[in-house]
Amino acid sequence: MSMEFFVVVVVFFFFFFFFRRLEKAIELQRCQPRYV
């Protein structure tokens, strides 16, 4: 397995995990109104 392929896979999984967390955070904010 080449090094470049490994780097691409790691970056892809990082972005996938990041977008999943971002989606959950937006969903939580939409369900629960923030009290100032």
HUQUIDA-V938404 format. One record per helix or strand of 3 or more residues. SS is the DSSP state (alpha for helix, beta for strand). FROM is the first residue (numbers start at 1). LEN is the number of residues. If there is no record, write none. Layout:
BEGIN
<<SS,FROM,LEN> <SS,FROM,LEN>>
END
This chain:
BEGIN
<<alpha,3,29>>
END
